[in-house]
Protein backbone atom coordinates (compact mmCIF):
# COMPACT_ATOMS: atom_id res chain seq x y z
CA UNK A 1 0.00 0.00 0.00
CA UNK A 2 1.24 3.53 -0.81
CA UNK A 3 2.28 5.67 2.14
CA UNK A 4 -0.40 7.90 3.64
CA UNK A 5 -0.10 11.65 3.12
CA UNK A 6 0.77 13.25 6.47
CA UNK A 7 -1.32 16.29 7.27
CA UNK A 8 -0.93 19.19 9.68
CA UNK A 9 -4.31 20.90 10.07
CA UNK A 10 -4.41 24.47 11.40
CA UNK A 11 -7.65 25.75 12.90
CA UNK A 12 -9.03 28.63 14.94
CA UNK A 13 -12.69 27.72 15.41
CA UNK A 14 -15.45 25.20 14.89
CA UNK A 15 -13.41 22.80 12.79
CA UNK A 16 -16.24 21.47 10.63
CA UNK A 17 -13.80 21.18 7.71
CA UNK A 18 -11.39 19.31 9.98
CA UNK A 19 -14.30 16.99 10.85
CA UNK A 20 -15.05 16.29 7.20
CA UNK A 21 -11.38 15.45 6.59
CA UNK A 22 -11.40 13.10 9.61
CA UNK A 23 -14.63 11.48 8.37
CA UNK A 24 -13.24 10.88 4.87
CA UNK A 25 -10.06 9.37 6.31
CA UNK A 26 -12.06 7.09 8.60
CA UNK A 27 -14.38 6.05 5.74
CA UNK A 28 -11.32 5.09 3.72
CA UNK A 29 -11.96 7.64 0.94
CA UNK A 30 -8.91 9.80 1.74
CA UNK A 31 -5.48 8.11 1.91
CA UNK A 32 -4.05 10.49 4.51
CA UNK A 33 -3.40 10.73 8.22
CA UNK A 34 -3.60 13.80 10.43
CA UNK A 35 -0.31 14.00 12.32
CA UNK A 36 -1.25 17.11 14.24
CA UNK A 37 -3.95 19.73 14.68
CA UNK A 38 -2.74 23.17 15.78
CA UNK A 39 -5.01 25.94 17.02
CA UNK A 40 -4.12 29.49 18.00
CA UNK A 41 -7.36 29.57 19.99
CA UNK A 42 -7.56 27.32 23.07
CA UNK A 43 -11.38 27.46 22.92
CA UNK A 44 -11.62 26.18 19.33
CA UNK A 45 -14.24 23.42 19.14
CA UNK A 46 -12.08 21.77 16.50
CA UNK A 47 -9.69 20.74 19.30
CA UNK A 48 -12.50 18.74 20.95
CA UNK A 49 -13.27 17.10 17.60
CA UNK A 50 -9.61 16.14 17.10
CA UNK A 51 -9.23 14.74 20.63
CA UNK A 52 -12.36 12.61 20.17
CA UNK A 53 -10.57 10.89 17.31
CA UNK A 54 -7.27 10.53 19.19
CA UNK A 55 -5.46 13.09 17.01
CA UNK A 56 -2.52 14.93 18.65
CA UNK A 57 -3.22 18.62 19.22
CA UNK A 58 -1.16 21.70 20.03
CA UNK A 59 -2.40 25.09 21.17
CA UNK A 60 -0.28 28.10 20.32
CA UNK A 61 -1.82 31.23 21.80
CA UNK A 62 -0.65 34.04 19.57
CA UNK A 63 -0.99 36.48 22.52
CA UNK A 64 1.96 34.67 24.16
CA UNK A 65 4.34 35.66 21.37
CA UNK A 66 6.06 38.96 20.90
CA UNK A 67 5.49 39.03 17.17
CA UNK A 68 4.31 37.05 14.15
CA UNK A 69 7.85 35.79 13.43
CA UNK A 70 8.18 34.17 16.87
CA UNK A 71 4.75 32.62 16.61
CA UNK A 72 5.49 31.16 13.17
CA UNK A 73 8.90 29.93 14.32
CA UNK A 74 7.21 27.78 16.96
CA UNK A 75 4.54 26.69 14.50
CA UNK A 76 7.22 25.61 12.02
CA UNK A 77 8.97 23.62 14.76
CA UNK A 78 5.76 21.80 15.72
CA UNK A 79 4.86 20.96 12.11
CA UNK A 80 8.38 19.80 11.24
CA UNK A 81 8.52 17.62 14.36
CA UNK A 82 5.24 16.06 13.32
CA UNK A 83 6.75 15.31 9.90
CA UNK A 84 3.89 16.73 7.85
CA UNK A 85 3.77 16.60 4.03
CA UNK A 86 0.90 19.05 3.58
CA UNK A 87 -0.41 21.94 5.68
CA UNK A 88 -4.15 22.34 5.57
CA UNK A 89 -5.54 25.68 6.73
CA UNK A 90 -9.08 25.01 7.91
CA UNK A 91 -10.49 28.24 9.27
CA UNK A 92 -7.09 29.35 10.61
CA UNK A 93 -7.42 33.08 11.26
CA UNK A 94 -3.73 34.04 11.19
CA UNK A 95 -1.62 35.46 8.39
CA UNK A 96 1.54 33.41 7.82
CA UNK A 97 4.98 34.97 7.55
CA UNK A 98 7.21 34.85 4.50
CA UNK A 99 9.52 32.42 6.33
CA UNK A 100 6.69 30.01 6.95
CA UNK A 101 5.57 30.19 3.30
CA UNK A 102 9.13 29.67 2.15
CA UNK A 103 9.80 26.62 4.34
CA UNK A 104 6.59 24.88 3.29
CA UNK A 105 6.56 26.17 -0.30
CA UNK A 106 3.83 24.52 -2.45
CA UNK A 107 2.73 22.56 0.58
CA UNK A 108 0.13 24.87 2.10
CA UNK A 109 -3.50 24.95 1.06
CA UNK A 110 -6.49 26.96 2.24
CA UNK A 111 -10.24 26.90 1.82
CA UNK A 112 -12.12 30.14 1.28
CA UNK A 113 -15.92 30.54 1.37
CA UNK A 114 -16.29 32.48 -1.90
CA UNK A 115 -15.60 32.05 -5.58
CA UNK A 116 -12.15 33.61 -5.77
CA UNK A 117 -10.95 36.00 -7.06
CA UNK A 118 -14.30 37.51 -6.01
CA UNK A 119 -14.55 38.40 -2.33
CA UNK A 120 -11.21 37.65 -0.72
CA UNK A 121 -10.80 38.43 2.99
CA UNK A 122 -13.41 38.17 5.72
CA UNK A 123 -17.22 38.39 6.04
CA UNK A 124 -17.43 37.29 2.44
CA UNK A 125 -20.88 35.71 2.54
CA UNK A 126 -22.36 39.09 3.56
CA UNK A 127 -20.28 40.81 0.89
CA UNK A 128 -21.61 38.42 -1.77
CA UNK A 129 -25.19 39.14 -0.70
CA UNK A 130 -24.60 42.90 -0.56
CA UNK A 131 -23.08 42.87 -4.05
CA UNK A 132 -26.08 40.99 -5.45
CA UNK A 133 -24.21 38.12 -7.11
CA UNK A 134 -26.37 35.18 -8.22
CA UNK A 135 -23.71 32.60 -7.44
CA UNK A 136 -21.09 32.19 -4.79
CA UNK A 137 -19.26 29.12 -3.56
CA UNK A 138 -15.94 28.01 -2.20
CA UNK A 139 -12.37 27.68 -3.37
CA UNK A 140 -9.43 25.51 -2.35
CA UNK A 141 -6.16 27.19 -3.30
CA UNK A 142 -2.45 27.15 -2.68
CA UNK A 143 -1.34 29.77 -0.19
CA UNK A 144 0.96 32.51 -1.42
CA UNK A 145 1.95 35.89 0.02
CA UNK A 146 -1.33 37.60 -0.85
CA UNK A 147 -4.68 37.32 0.89
CA UNK A 148 -6.57 34.47 -0.82
CA UNK A 149 -4.66 34.99 -4.06
CA UNK A 150 -2.87 31.64 -4.56
CA UNK A 151 -3.40 29.26 -7.51
CA UNK A 152 -6.81 27.60 -7.51
CA UNK A 153 -7.13 23.83 -7.14
CA UNK A 154 -10.89 23.25 -7.03
CA UNK A 155 -14.05 25.33 -6.69
CA UNK A 156 -17.71 24.62 -6.02
CA UNK A 157 -20.56 26.92 -7.02
CA UNK A 158 -23.80 27.48 -5.11
CA UNK A 159 -26.72 29.78 -5.95
CA UNK A 160 -27.42 32.85 -3.86
CA UNK A 161 -31.17 32.83 -3.23
CA UNK A 162 -33.43 35.90 -2.83
CA UNK A 163 -34.13 35.34 0.86
CA UNK A 164 -30.57 34.38 1.84
CA UNK A 165 -28.78 36.00 4.74
CA UNK A 166 -25.10 35.56 5.54
CA UNK A 167 -25.85 32.52 7.69
CA UNK A 168 -28.05 30.60 5.24
CA UNK A 169 -25.56 31.26 2.45
CA UNK A 170 -22.61 30.27 4.68
CA UNK A 171 -24.34 26.98 5.50
CA UNK A 172 -25.00 26.21 1.83
CA UNK A 173 -21.36 26.98 1.02
CA UNK A 174 -20.02 25.01 3.99
CA UNK A 175 -21.76 21.82 2.75
CA UNK A 176 -19.72 22.11 -0.44
CA UNK A 177 -16.52 22.94 1.47
CA UNK A 178 -16.88 19.60 3.22
CA UNK A 179 -16.85 17.89 -0.19
CA UNK A 180 -14.14 19.79 -2.05
CA UNK A 181 -11.52 19.99 0.71
CA UNK A 182 -11.16 16.22 1.13
CA UNK A 183 -11.19 15.92 -2.67
CA UNK A 184 -8.35 18.44 -3.03
CA UNK A 185 -6.31 16.65 -0.38
CA UNK A 186 -6.94 13.38 -2.20
CA UNK A 187 -5.44 14.90 -5.38
CA UNK A 188 -2.25 15.49 -3.36
CA UNK A 189 -2.27 12.06 -1.80
CA UNK A 190 -2.61 10.51 -5.25
CA UNK A 191 0.13 12.73 -6.73
CA UNK A 192 -2.29 14.16 -9.30
CA UNK A 193 -1.47 17.86 -8.97
CA UNK A 194 0.68 19.59 -11.55
CA UNK A 195 1.27 23.26 -10.82
CA UNK A 196 2.49 25.55 -13.51
CA UNK A 197 2.51 29.18 -12.35
CA UNK A 198 -1.09 30.08 -11.57
CA UNK A 199 -2.41 27.03 -13.35
CA UNK A 200 -3.13 23.87 -11.44
CA UNK A 201 -3.80 20.82 -13.54
CA UNK A 202 -5.35 17.72 -12.06
CA UNK A 203 -4.23 14.55 -13.77
CA UNK A 204 -6.85 12.02 -14.86
CA UNK A 205 -9.92 13.73 -13.57
CA UNK A 206 -13.11 11.88 -14.16
CA UNK A 207 -16.62 12.87 -15.28
CA UNK A 208 -15.96 16.24 -16.94
CA UNK A 209 -19.12 18.35 -16.80
CA UNK A 210 -19.55 21.03 -19.44
CA UNK A 211 -23.09 22.06 -18.50
CA UNK A 212 -23.72 25.71 -17.65
CA UNK A 213 -25.78 26.49 -14.56
CA UNK A 214 -28.25 29.33 -14.24
CA UNK A 215 -29.72 31.27 -11.36
CA UNK A 216 -32.58 32.13 -11.65
CA UNK A 217 -33.16 29.08 -13.86
CA UNK A 218 -33.77 29.43 -17.62
CA UNK A 219 -37.45 29.07 -18.53
CA UNK A 220 -38.59 27.09 -21.54
C1 LIG B 1 -14.91 28.08 6.53
O1 LIG B 1 -16.01 28.77 5.99
C2 LIG B 1 -13.67 28.28 5.69
O2 LIG B 1 -13.97 28.43 4.33
C3 LIG B 1 -13.11 29.55 6.25
O3 LIG B 1 -13.34 29.47 7.63
C4 LIG B 1 -14.47 28.63 7.88
C5 LIG B 1 -14.02 27.56 8.81
O4 LIG B 1 -15.08 26.75 9.26
N1 LIG B 1 -11.72 29.68 5.88
P1 LIG B 1 -14.77 25.45 10.10
O5 LIG B 1 -13.94 25.91 11.32
O6 LIG B 1 -14.04 24.46 9.26
O7 LIG B 1 -16.15 24.97 10.54
Boltz pocket constraint, residues with backbone or C-beta under 6 A from the ligand:
constraints:
  - pocket:
      binder: B
      contacts: [[A, 11], [A, 12], [A, 13], [A, 14], [A, 15], [A, 16], [A, 17], [A, 18], [A, 46], [A, 89], [A, 90], [A, 91], [A, 92], [A, 111], [A, 112], [A, 113], [A, 138], [A, 174], [A, 177]]
      max_distance: 6.0
